[in-house]
Amino acid sequence: MVMYVKNYRKKRENVKTIILAVDREHPDESAIRQAGEILKNGGLVAFPTETVYGLGGDGLNAKSSEKIYAAKGRPSDNPLIIHIADMESLDRIVSHVPEKARKMAEKFWPGPLTMIFKKSDAVPYETTGGLDSVAVRMPSHPVALSLIRLGGGYIAAPSANTSGRPSPTKAAHVEEDLTGRVDMILDGGDVGIGLESTIVDFTEEIPVILRPGYISQEMVEAVIGPVRMDRGLLITDEKVKPKAPGMKYRHYAPKAGLTIVEGSTEQVIKTINERSRILQAQGKQVGVIGTDETVGAYEAQVIKSIGTRQDEETIARHLFGLLREFDEEQVDYIFSESFDTPRMGQAIMNRLLKAAGHHLIHV
């Protein structure tokens, strides 16, 4: 176990952040137990999951949830996800589990799936963003599961970044955003998936996908039959109260302006190069997100490959980290190719569109 401490008074007075390195497959129980005690005492712990790093607090403690919102700078009507470690825990926090949801749990839990149910009285409204429903997930990451068991059984955890920033896929991202705002960061290395969990709402007669992820619509329908895609995935309505994280507010955004260019490969490259030349002539620093197949064709100052189109999981895993790298390069504008890949394209484009504020050009 490796431990060091940082204290940033400018972020939160007198809060020291302990950073512990833990092995993914064989996590040090003493480290996890220490983190669990912090959670049970109302503190905050950032921890790895198979999707992204989470910022955890006691999901049944209203004050802990309030601390999460404060640490992230997150709007308090944006609901949190409660993480559990076994099916027996579900009954305490929900009033009813539909049969289709049980089938989904049998197939995909533990894993990158969040399901929304009618909540029980045990869950405070501070955790659910004022809603009568609760989002629940059972992660598959060994560190996360161990922390849930040793931390009281119910961890409310959004992504461990400041609100609006790209989600963290490694502990260094969490450290950058939240040092001095949380009590502990468990460093379990890079995550495996890199995009947040798929969210399916089971409070309606026909289940609704509120956020696409690693588990695609086709995978869901193979288990329970037809589901709907929520219209909020395509448009943002400030008057609508979000039922799931990320539905209402701009998310995942780099500091630079981001534009997605969609069309044939030849036209996308041509358009990005033309616009890059104009901006560079104005003295602007331009970045481009391409793939292994196309990066050699671009003419901007900072050109990065997100991976190969032959491996869409690699594209998903690199997305958030790449957006943060452009921040480090201090670029003024970013252009990105679109990624309509067969299985995860919907999830990848959902995150990219959010990061770009839905700024998309068709060529």
Steps between C-alpha positions, in 0.01 A plus 500: 500500500636841401364809674561871471307808609417827325327802646362777278354761735377711209248228408362403840629630829709254706415192292791266436464249218662164567597314180539123528622271222309170500539192282194434286494123527623471859403822680661564840215446747654736757495782244143422397393476863651844567305639204187326622525664841523840331176427314320377812607817681351722231816568296571471129717242319582487128541145371544306174221312323510315168344805329651819649614612846217574742471760777343308786304591810248317720195473273258487794650806672349826372798705619744274313307553178505875559879477537523321164308777325720763666828324415404466134328835467209292372138623474301341783219388266741269314436158664776279640540125441503269803754218466430166667695174525221237502137452399386472862589866549259608228185426700581760766525793259229428239126442539464258207725311261328413169564155354675650197740681731578173679583343164732788422670463837551127443663573165701818563563539875768543617580723203456834320122521537297746710127440550243749629223390740242660727692579817423389854485735798853394594646713219514875570385744235843663520637187332233479229500868402151538646350215297288209622722265298851373571779394264685183606811325370710198602852558364731213410829661605648307798609820680154654461322187625730470801453869585121471481501204740736668748345845462146424610351332194361804318736743327356796310752581229499718190818524294795639700554822306392858546165556333519538122859373464592177316436198720812353667645176367808501725575620852713788370185652347325480837800652674501789253133581559426404859814514717404695809130437442493131595646306790655213306577382145547128440736466203417175320668589170329564168138388460398239246200647314540877521132600453238516773244223543192448287191629684160331455186639664261232630246738654301511175302223331748479212859528628687809378872538435596833655874473431672269249816320605700181458176301518327596176130522416532176304649321802218627723227397256652155462421444869167680561357591161417850369624810682481869414782751463428818697455812284714691746804321355466714191377834637556698818202666668591717798140476626516121539608349831760230419416139598859385452849649525609706201162542331459873550837668537805533276745228593847369422612834355863596438597860559534564125204528267422163340338442160411159357519458123290224344504371143716300262861459611627711209259787570560491876877529453460779245261700721708464815819605318330803341361620833826427679696713252264794553529480878877453494532810278325685783763379744286229657625163621296223336463137600355209302362166616551242225567128480803288417368491145476880454737694729765526228262705284442789743688832513424640848761568772376227738375180337405197708375154411218362710575148371405291201149469360556126504487506882211713627563406864840669474332815365260502795776438752719786370235769450495676837875475551560650157274798575704566814825478302382784277449710814863434593606610150300823550334488160235758411285286270454127447354325196398136526393236255167332579498135608198308376644163600278187489444429872630787714460783249180620664670528839815660362306761301274572799808600703661692214184696426468592868864609509449712185176657620339324200716698255494263201580576136375275217718506186 
